[in-house]
Amino acid sequence: MDADSDVALDILITNVVSVFRTRCHLNLRKIALEGVNVIYKREVGKVLMKLRKPRITATIWSSGKIICTGATSEEEAKFGARRLARTLQKLGFQVKFTEFKVVNVLAVCTMPFEIRLPEFTKRNRPHARIKSLRTTLQIFSTGSITVTGPDVKSVATGVEQIYPFVFESRKPIL
């Protein structure tokens, strides 16, 4: 078996964080009183609102900036954000769905082998920082890799680029 042979790795996206703006002022007290599934954090000036489908949590500021977390794909993040904007429109706000952007993607990928971390670290210290890669990877001896990046494409690229290096340091199967 060599590192170049096609190996299908499952990359499980666990969280997609996105932001958007409503282009209007939001009355947090009104949202807290009339909205459903909301938690009003008055001391920090924000409202948390949860949706069930898709399962996301939104952090809402009175400025109209909203951060959504919990989606498991970029499409689901956008759908959830639009659904949230619609919910705010129904509460009487003049919401315009603008500046939507996925800002962070968290994923987990499990290699089909365990990794000898001391050997991996010794061999790859010069490669530890690949500037063109905009992702952060946490590599565990179990073969599990946690990947954080700005979008799904960068996460997949990060896993593809690290695979040959972790393959070299795999534990032999007894």
Residue frames as a rotation matrix with the C-alpha (Angstrom) as fourth column:
MET 1
0.581 0.814 0.000 0.00
0.814 -0.581 0.000 0.00
0.000 0.000 -1.000 0.00
ASP 2
-0.605 -0.786 0.124 1.38
0.785 -0.616 -0.070 3.43
0.131 0.055 0.990 -0.86
ALA 3
-0.498 0.365 -0.787 0.27
0.372 -0.730 -0.574 6.94
-0.784 -0.578 0.228 0.06
ASP 4
-0.823 0.114 -0.557 -0.66
-0.491 -0.636 0.595 7.74
-0.286 0.763 0.579 -3.55
SER 5
-0.815 0.577 -0.045 -3.28
0.466 0.701 0.540 5.00
0.343 0.419 -0.840 -3.92
ASP 6
-0.421 0.721 0.551 -6.76
-0.369 -0.691 0.621 6.42
0.829 0.058 0.557 -3.82
VAL 7
-0.767 0.208 -0.607 -8.05
0.623 0.469 -0.626 6.28
0.154 -0.858 -0.490 -0.29
ALA 8
-0.019 0.831 0.557 -11.55
0.198 -0.543 0.816 7.51
0.980 0.126 -0.154 0.46
LEU 9
-0.851 -0.265 -0.454 -11.42
0.496 -0.122 -0.859 9.47
0.172 -0.957 0.235 3.71
ASP 10
0.231 0.970 0.078 -14.63
0.799 -0.235 0.553 10.53
0.555 -0.066 -0.829 5.37
ILE 11
-0.904 -0.393 0.167 -14.46
0.249 -0.803 -0.541 14.14
0.347 -0.448 0.824 6.48
LEU 12
-0.012 0.929 -0.369 -17.27
0.949 0.127 0.288 14.72
0.315 -0.346 -0.884 8.95
ILE 13
-0.578 -0.115 0.808 -18.22
0.046 -0.993 -0.108 18.40
0.815 -0.025 0.579 9.21
THR 14
-0.391 0.380 -0.838 -19.28
0.899 0.351 -0.261 19.07
0.195 -0.856 -0.479 12.79
ASN 15
0.264 0.483 -0.835 -19.83
0.635 -0.739 -0.227 22.83
-0.726 -0.470 -0.502 12.76
VAL 16
-0.309 -0.284 0.908 -20.14
0.854 -0.504 0.133 25.61
0.419 0.816 0.398 10.20
VAL 17
-0.093 0.206 -0.974 -20.04
0.665 -0.715 -0.214 29.18
-0.741 -0.668 -0.071 11.54
SER 18
-0.316 0.049 0.947 -21.51
0.855 -0.419 0.307 31.93
0.412 0.907 0.090 9.38
VAL 19
-0.542 0.159 -0.825 -22.32
0.423 -0.797 -0.431 35.62
-0.726 -0.583 0.364 9.73
PHE 20
-0.326 0.402 0.856 -24.80
0.823 -0.324 0.466 37.94
0.465 0.856 -0.225 8.06
ARG 21
-0.947 0.042 -0.317 -26.26
0.125 -0.863 -0.489 41.41
-0.294 -0.503 0.813 8.54
THR 22
-0.151 0.979 0.140 -29.89
0.913 0.192 -0.361 42.55
-0.380 0.073 -0.922 8.62
ARG 23
-0.747 -0.235 0.622 -29.22
0.496 -0.819 0.287 46.20
0.442 0.523 0.729 7.67
CYS 24
0.208 0.758 0.618 -31.63
-0.143 -0.602 0.786 47.35
0.968 -0.252 -0.017 10.38
HIS 25
-0.643 -0.350 0.682 -31.56
-0.685 -0.137 -0.716 47.94
0.344 -0.927 -0.152 14.14
LEU 26
-0.151 0.576 -0.803 -32.96
0.191 0.814 0.548 45.01
0.970 -0.071 -0.233 16.15
ASN 27
0.041 0.274 0.961 -34.81
-0.885 -0.436 0.162 45.54
0.463 -0.857 0.225 19.42
LEU 28
-0.716 -0.470 -0.516 -33.44
-0.238 0.859 -0.453 42.69
0.656 -0.202 -0.727 21.53
ARG 29
-0.816 0.469 0.338 -36.12
-0.356 0.053 -0.933 43.07
-0.455 -0.882 0.124 24.22
LYS 30
0.136 0.892 -0.432 -38.87
-0.941 -0.020 -0.337 42.67
-0.309 0.452 0.837 21.60
ILE 31
-0.082 -0.250 -0.965 -37.13
-0.637 0.757 -0.142 39.56
0.766 0.603 -0.221 20.18
ALA 32
-0.939 -0.343 -0.039 -36.78
-0.172 0.562 -0.809 38.13
0.299 -0.753 -0.587 23.70
LEU 33
-0.589 0.774 0.232 -40.45
-0.473 -0.098 -0.875 38.76
-0.655 -0.626 0.424 24.55
GLU 34
0.353 0.851 -0.389 -42.08
-0.785 0.043 -0.618 37.76
-0.510 0.523 0.683 21.25
GLY 35
-0.080 -0.473 -0.877 -39.63
-0.864 0.472 -0.176 35.27
0.497 0.744 -0.447 19.74
VAL 36
0.930 0.335 0.154 -39.53
-0.368 0.819 0.441 31.52
0.021 -0.466 0.884 20.44
ASN 37
0.726 -0.675 -0.131 -36.54
0.684 0.728 0.045 29.50
0.065 -0.122 0.990 21.66
VAL 38
0.331 -0.595 0.733 -34.66
0.069 -0.759 -0.647 32.62
0.941 0.265 -0.211 22.76
ILE 39
0.347 -0.330 -0.878 -32.32
0.935 0.052 0.351 33.44
-0.070 -0.943 0.326 25.62
TYR 40
0.768 -0.037 0.639 -31.84
0.117 -0.973 -0.197 37.15
0.629 0.227 -0.744 26.37
LYS 41
0.118 -0.808 -0.577 -28.33
0.992 0.121 0.033 37.96
0.043 -0.577 0.816 27.63
ARG 42
0.878 0.385 0.284 -29.00
0.390 -0.920 0.042 41.58
0.277 0.074 -0.958 28.58
GLU 43
0.712 -0.637 -0.296 -25.71
0.055 -0.369 0.928 42.04
-0.700 -0.677 -0.228 30.46
VAL 44
-0.407 -0.885 0.224 -23.72
0.339 0.081 0.937 41.37
-0.848 0.458 0.267 27.26
GLY 45
-0.144 0.438 -0.887 -26.27
-0.582 -0.763 -0.281 42.91
-0.800 0.476 0.365 24.88
LYS 46
-0.739 -0.072 -0.670 -27.26
-0.637 0.399 0.660 39.94
0.219 0.914 -0.341 22.78
VAL 47
0.313 0.850 0.424 -30.00
-0.825 0.465 -0.321 37.38
-0.469 -0.250 0.847 22.20
LEU 48
-0.875 -0.473 0.103 -29.45
-0.376 0.799 0.469 33.69
-0.304 0.372 -0.877 21.46
MET 49
0.232 0.961 -0.153 -32.07
-0.881 0.141 -0.452 32.10
-0.412 0.240 0.879 19.23
LYS 50
-0.708 -0.455 0.540 -32.23
-0.250 0.877 0.411 28.40
-0.660 0.156 -0.735 18.38
LEU 51
0.083 0.688 -0.721 -33.79
-0.995 0.094 -0.024 26.83
0.051 0.720 0.692 15.31
ARG 52
0.250 0.058 0.967 -34.71
-0.387 0.921 0.044 23.15
-0.888 -0.385 0.252 15.12
LYS 53
0.305 -0.126 0.944 -34.54
0.765 0.622 -0.164 22.68
-0.567 0.773 0.286 11.34
PRO 54
0.245 -0.731 -0.637 -31.73
0.243 0.683 -0.689 23.13
0.939 0.014 0.345 10.54
ARG 55
0.756 0.018 -0.655 -30.35
0.652 0.075 0.755 22.81
0.062 -0.997 0.045 14.07
ILE 56
-0.214 -0.821 0.529 -28.51
0.584 -0.542 -0.605 26.12
0.783 0.179 0.595 14.48
THR 57
0.340 0.216 -0.916 -27.96
0.867 -0.448 0.216 28.67
-0.364 -0.868 -0.339 17.23
ALA 58
0.169 -0.221 0.961 -27.86
0.619 -0.735 -0.278 32.35
0.767 0.641 0.012 16.31
THR 59
-0.238 -0.274 -0.932 -26.24
0.854 -0.516 -0.067 35.10
-0.463 -0.811 0.357 18.32
ILE 60
0.248 0.496 0.832 -28.12
0.817 -0.569 0.096 38.33
0.521 0.656 -0.546 17.57
TRP 61
-0.628 -0.445 -0.639 -26.87
0.697 -0.686 -0.208 41.85
-0.345 -0.576 0.741 18.30
SER 62
0.300 0.809 -0.505 -28.98
0.479 -0.586 -0.654 45.00
-0.825 -0.045 -0.563 18.18
SER 63
-0.316 -0.520 -0.794 -26.69
-0.437 -0.662 0.608 46.36
-0.842 0.539 -0.018 15.42
GLY 64
0.652 0.613 -0.447 -28.14
-0.696 0.249 -0.673 43.73
-0.301 0.750 0.589 13.09
LYS 65
-0.297 -0.799 -0.524 -25.07
-0.852 0.469 -0.232 41.50
0.431 0.378 -0.820 13.04
ILE 66
0.682 0.552 0.480 -25.91
-0.694 0.696 0.186 37.81
-0.231 -0.460 0.857 13.45
ILE 67
-0.510 -0.827 -0.237 -23.58
-0.849 0.529 -0.019 34.83
0.140 0.191 -0.971 13.91
CYS 68
0.668 0.743 -0.045 -24.98
-0.737 0.669 0.097 31.34
0.102 -0.031 0.994 13.26
THR 69
-0.544 -0.832 0.110 -23.32
-0.839 0.537 -0.093 28.18
0.018 -0.143 -0.990 14.57
GLY 70
-0.261 0.377 0.889 -24.15
-0.460 0.761 -0.458 24.49
-0.849 -0.528 -0.025 14.49
ALA 71
0.690 0.501 -0.522 -24.83
-0.687 0.226 -0.691 23.83
-0.228 0.836 0.500 10.79
THR 72
0.252 -0.602 0.758 -23.19
0.038 0.789 0.614 20.77
-0.967 -0.126 0.222 9.21
SER 73
-0.109 -0.352 0.930 -22.74
0.975 0.146 0.169 22.14
-0.195 0.925 0.327 5.67
GLU 74
-0.930 -0.263 -0.257 -22.35
0.206 -0.951 0.230 25.50
-0.305 0.161 0.939 3.95
GLU 75
-0.630 0.765 0.133 -25.78
0.072 -0.112 0.991 25.05
0.773 0.634 0.015 2.30
GLU 76
0.119 0.671 -0.731 -27.41
0.852 0.309 0.423 24.28
0.510 -0.673 -0.535 5.66
ALA 77
-0.501 -0.388 -0.774 -25.72
0.751 -0.639 -0.166 27.35
-0.430 -0.664 0.612 7.19
LYS 78
-0.990 0.133 0.038 -27.15
-0.088 -0.817 0.569 29.61
0.107 0.560 0.821 4.48
PHE 79
-0.295 0.936 -0.193 -30.61
0.277 0.277 0.920 28.01
0.914 0.218 -0.341 4.71
GLY 80
0.020 0.242 -0.970 -30.59
0.989 0.138 0.055 28.42
0.147 -0.960 -0.237 8.50
ALA 81
-0.777 -0.376 -0.505 -29.45
0.459 -0.888 -0.046 32.04
-0.431 -0.267 0.862 8.29
ARG 82
-0.832 0.534 0.153 -32.20
-0.146 -0.476 0.868 32.84
0.536 0.699 0.473 5.75
ARG 83
-0.045 0.841 -0.540 -34.75
0.600 0.455 0.658 31.10
0.799 -0.294 -0.525 7.96
LEU 84
-0.260 -0.147 -0.954 -33.60
0.932 -0.297 -0.208 33.18
-0.252 -0.944 0.214 10.91
ALA 85
-0.990 -0.095 -0.104 -33.86
0.057 -0.947 0.315 36.41
-0.129 0.306 0.943 8.88
ARG 86
-0.491 0.871 -0.026 -37.42
0.042 0.054 0.998 35.40
0.870 0.489 -0.063 7.92
THR 87
0.000 0.442 -0.897 -38.27
0.930 0.329 0.162 34.78
0.367 -0.834 -0.412 11.60
LEU 88
-0.616 -0.304 -0.726 -37.07
0.600 -0.779 -0.183 38.30
-0.511 -0.548 0.663 12.46
GLN 89
-0.923 0.362 0.130 -39.15
-0.126 -0.605 0.786 39.74
0.363 0.709 0.604 9.57
LYS 90
-0.159 0.918 -0.363 -42.22
0.450 0.394 0.801 38.03
0.879 -0.036 -0.476 11.03
LEU 91
-0.096 0.062 -0.993 -41.49
0.982 -0.155 -0.105 39.78
-0.161 -0.986 -0.046 14.33
GLY 92
0.803 0.585 -0.115 -41.85
0.546 -0.799 -0.252 43.11
-0.239 0.140 -0.961 12.47
PHE 93
0.109 -0.837 -0.536 -38.26
0.038 -0.535 0.844 44.07
-0.993 -0.113 -0.027 11.64
GLN 94
0.869 0.146 -0.473 -37.30
-0.420 -0.288 -0.861 45.44
-0.262 0.946 -0.189 8.19
VAL 95
0.204 -0.839 0.504 -34.65
-0.109 0.492 0.864 42.76
-0.973 -0.231 0.009 7.70
LYS 96
0.772 -0.147 -0.618 -32.57
-0.621 0.029 -0.783 42.61
0.133 0.989 -0.068 4.51
PHE 97
0.800 -0.465 0.380 -30.44
0.243 0.829 0.503 39.45
-0.549 -0.310 0.776 4.30
THR 98
0.848 -0.529 -0.043 -26.98
-0.325 -0.454 -0.830 40.79
0.419 0.717 -0.557 3.35
GLU 99
0.091 -0.976 0.200 -23.26
-0.904 -0.166 -0.395 40.08
0.418 -0.145 -0.897 3.64
PHE 100
0.907 0.225 0.354 -23.73
-0.358 0.857 0.371 36.35
-0.220 -0.463 0.858 4.28
LYS 101
0.175 -0.911 -0.373 -20.37
-0.748 0.123 -0.652 34.64
0.640 0.393 -0.660 4.72
VAL 102
0.904 -0.067 -0.422 -19.12
0.275 0.847 0.456 31.31
0.327 -0.528 0.784 6.06
VAL 103
0.572 -0.693 0.439 -16.30
-0.719 -0.681 -0.137 32.24
0.394 -0.238 -0.888 8.43
ASN 104
-0.450 -0.730 0.515 -15.25
-0.883 0.448 -0.136 28.93
-0.131 -0.516 -0.847 9.99
VAL 105
0.556 0.555 -0.619 -15.67
-0.600 0.783 0.162 25.21
0.575 0.281 0.769 9.40
LEU 106
-0.250 -0.572 0.782 -14.80
-0.916 0.402 0.002 22.52
-0.315 -0.715 -0.624 11.97
ALA 107
0.600 0.411 -0.686 -14.42
-0.656 0.744 -0.129 18.94
0.457 0.527 0.716 10.79
VAL 108
0.140 -0.526 0.839 -13.12
-0.678 0.567 0.468 15.58
-0.722 -0.634 -0.277 11.97
CYS 109
0.514 -0.061 -0.855 -11.37
-0.722 0.509 -0.470 13.01
0.463 0.859 0.218 9.81
THR 110
0.515 -0.324 0.793 -10.28
-0.512 0.626 0.589 9.55
-0.687 -0.709 0.156 10.94
MET 111
-0.156 -0.677 -0.719 -7.33
-0.974 0.225 0.000 7.93
0.161 0.700 -0.695 9.20
PRO 112
0.763 0.481 -0.432 -7.56
-0.450 0.875 0.180 4.17
0.464 0.057 0.884 8.61
PHE 113
0.214 -0.752 -0.624 -4.45
0.614 0.600 -0.512 3.72
0.759 -0.274 0.590 10.78
GLU 114
0.851 -0.051 -0.522 -2.87
0.443 -0.463 0.768 4.99
-0.280 -0.885 -0.372 14.00
ILE 115
0.674 -0.595 0.438 -0.04
0.022 -0.576 -0.817 7.54
0.738 0.560 -0.376 13.87
ARG 116
0.220 -0.706 -0.673 3.35
0.974 0.194 0.115 7.51
0.049 -0.681 0.730 15.62
LEU 117
0.948 0.305 0.096 3.34
0.301 -0.952 0.052 11.13
0.108 -0.020 -0.994 16.79
PRO 118
0.479 -0.823 -0.304 6.99
-0.033 -0.364 0.931 11.43
-0.877 -0.436 -0.202 17.94
GLU 119
-0.361 -0.598 0.715 8.17
0.682 0.354 0.640 10.14
-0.636 0.719 0.280 14.53
PHE 120
0.353 0.606 0.713 5.66
0.920 -0.364 -0.145 12.34
0.172 0.707 -0.686 12.69
THR 121
0.947 0.017 -0.322 6.77
0.142 -0.918 0.370 15.43
-0.289 -0.396 -0.872 14.63
LYS 122
0.112 -0.993 -0.041 10.49
0.120 -0.028 0.992 14.73
-0.986 -0.116 0.116 14.07
ARG 123
-0.357 -0.236 0.904 10.03
0.847 0.326 0.420 14.18
-0.393 0.916 0.084 10.32
ASN 124
0.060 0.607 0.793 7.69
0.908 -0.364 0.209 17.10
0.415 0.707 -0.572 9.68
ARG 125
0.092 -0.047 -0.995 8.85
0.720 -0.687 0.099 20.00
-0.688 -0.725 -0.030 11.81
PRO 126
-0.869 -0.436 -0.233 9.87
0.175 -0.712 0.680 21.97
-0.463 0.550 0.695 8.66
HIS 127
-0.736 0.642 0.215 6.37
0.278 -0.003 0.961 21.39
0.618 0.766 -0.176 7.19
ALA 128
-0.574 0.533 -0.622 4.53
0.781 0.129 -0.611 22.28
-0.245 -0.836 -0.490 10.40
ARG 129
0.040 0.587 -0.808 3.44
0.078 -0.808 -0.583 25.58
-0.996 -0.039 -0.078 8.91
ILE 130
-0.533 -0.081 0.842 2.29
0.836 0.107 0.539 25.57
-0.134 0.991 0.011 5.31
LYS 131
-0.785 0.136 -0.604 1.52
0.028 -0.967 -0.254 29.23
-0.619 -0.216 0.755 4.64
SER 132
-0.828 0.481 -0.288 -0.70
-0.423 -0.201 0.883 28.58
0.367 0.853 0.370 1.59
LEU 133
-0.401 0.680 -0.614 -2.92
0.590 0.704 0.395 26.37
0.701 -0.203 -0.683 3.75
ARG 134
-0.496 0.269 0.826 -5.43
-0.531 -0.846 -0.043 28.41
0.687 -0.460 0.562 5.69
THR 135
0.615 0.725 -0.309 -6.39
-0.239 0.545 0.804 25.52
0.751 -0.421 0.508 7.96
THR 136
-0.269 -0.617 0.740 -5.32
-0.954 0.062 -0.295 24.27
0.136 -0.784 -0.605 11.37
LEU 137
0.376 0.343 -0.861 -5.02
-0.300 0.924 0.237 20.53
0.877 0.169 0.450 11.91
GLN 138
0.031 -0.334 0.942 -4.77
-0.980 0.173 0.094 18.73
-0.194 -0.927 -0.322 15.24
ILE 139
0.111 -0.092 -0.990 -3.35
-0.528 0.838 -0.137 15.25
0.842 0.538 0.044 14.73
PHE 140
0.374 0.108 0.921 -3.90
-0.898 0.289 0.331 12.51
-0.231 -0.951 0.206 17.32
SER 141
-0.666 -0.731 0.150 -2.08
-0.691 0.680 0.246 9.18
-0.282 0.060 -0.958 17.71
THR 142
-0.184 0.700 0.690 -5.41
0.009 0.703 -0.711 7.37
-0.983 -0.125 -0.135 17.23
GLY 143
-0.715 -0.080 0.695 -5.46
0.679 0.161 0.717 8.56
-0.169 0.984 -0.061 13.61
SER 144
0.427 0.904 -0.023 -8.13
0.892 -0.425 -0.153 11.16
-0.148 0.045 -0.988 14.28
ILE 145
-0.759 -0.624 0.186 -7.54
0.649 -0.748 0.137 14.63
0.054 0.225 0.973 12.85
THR 146
0.325 0.807 -0.493 -9.51
0.748 -0.538 -0.388 17.75
-0.578 -0.243 -0.779 13.81
VAL 147
-0.581 -0.497 0.644 -9.49
0.808 -0.448 0.383 20.37
0.099 0.743 0.662 11.07
THR 148
0.311 0.629 -0.713 -10.49
0.560 -0.727 -0.397 24.03
-0.768 -0.276 -0.578 11.31
GLY 149
-0.728 -0.558 0.398 -10.60
0.645 -0.363 0.672 26.27
-0.230 0.746 0.624 8.26
PRO 150
-0.770 0.387 -0.506 -12.40
-0.336 -0.922 -0.194 29.19
-0.542 0.020 0.840 6.62
ASP 151
0.151 0.854 -0.497 -14.51
-0.978 0.055 -0.201 26.96
-0.145 0.517 0.844 4.33
VAL 152
0.741 0.247 0.625 -15.24
-0.258 0.963 -0.075 23.34
-0.620 -0.106 0.777 3.41
LYS 153
0.905 -0.415 -0.098 -12.86
0.001 0.232 -0.973 23.41
0.426 0.880 0.210 0.42
SER 154
0.122 -0.909 0.398 -9.86
-0.761 -0.342 -0.551 24.47
0.637 -0.236 -0.734 2.57
VAL 155
0.248 0.042 0.968 -10.70
-0.830 0.525 0.189 21.78
-0.500 -0.850 0.165 5.14
ALA 156
0.937 0.141 0.318 -10.69
0.035 0.871 -0.490 19.08
-0.346 0.471 0.811 2.42
THR 157
0.663 -0.748 0.022 -7.44
-0.180 -0.188 -0.966 20.47
0.726 0.637 -0.259 0.93
GLY 158
0.132 -0.599 0.789 -5.83
-0.976 -0.220 -0.003 20.45
0.175 -0.770 -0.614 4.39
VAL 159
0.508 0.127 0.852 -6.64
-0.441 0.888 0.130 16.76
-0.740 -0.442 0.507 4.87
GLU 160
0.984 -0.131 0.117 -5.44
0.167 0.489 -0.856 15.90
0.055 0.862 0.503 1.34
GLN 161
0.481 -0.851 0.210 -2.13
-0.433 -0.439 -0.787 17.71
0.762 0.288 -0.580 1.90
ILE 162
0.051 -0.470 0.881 -1.42
-0.996 0.043 0.081 16.16
-0.076 -0.881 -0.466 5.32
TYR 163
0.875 0.452 0.173 -2.29
-0.448 0.892 -0.068 12.58
-0.185 -0.018 0.983 4.29
PRO 164
0.620 -0.679 -0.394 1.11
0.030 0.522 -0.852 11.62
0.784 0.517 0.344 2.74
PHE 165
-0.271 -0.757 0.594 2.92
-0.605 -0.346 -0.717 12.91
0.748 -0.554 -0.365 5.86
VAL 166
0.092 0.351 0.932 0.76
-0.953 0.303 -0.020 11.01
-0.289 -0.886 0.362 8.36
PHE 167
0.922 0.242 -0.303 0.89
-0.349 0.859 -0.374 7.93
0.169 0.451 0.876 6.08
GLU 168
0.146 -0.964 -0.220 4.71
-0.264 0.177 -0.948 7.86
0.954 0.196 -0.229 6.42
SER 169
-0.702 -0.442 0.558 4.39
-0.595 -0.067 -0.801 7.80
0.392 -0.894 -0.216 10.21
ARG 170
0.392 0.917 -0.076 1.59
-0.737 0.363 0.571 5.23
0.551 -0.168 0.818 10.49
LYS 171
-0.147 -0.355 0.923 1.84
-0.835 0.545 0.077 2.52
-0.530 -0.759 -0.377 13.14
PRO 172
-0.753 -0.129 -0.646 2.35
-0.518 0.720 0.461 -0.95
0.406 0.681 -0.609 11.66
ILE 173
0.360 0.917 0.175 -0.69
-0.899 0.291 0.326 -3.20
0.248 -0.275 0.929 11.92
LEU 174
-0.578 -0.640 0.506 0.20
-0.782 0.613 -0.118 -6.22
-0.235 -0.464 -0.854 14.04
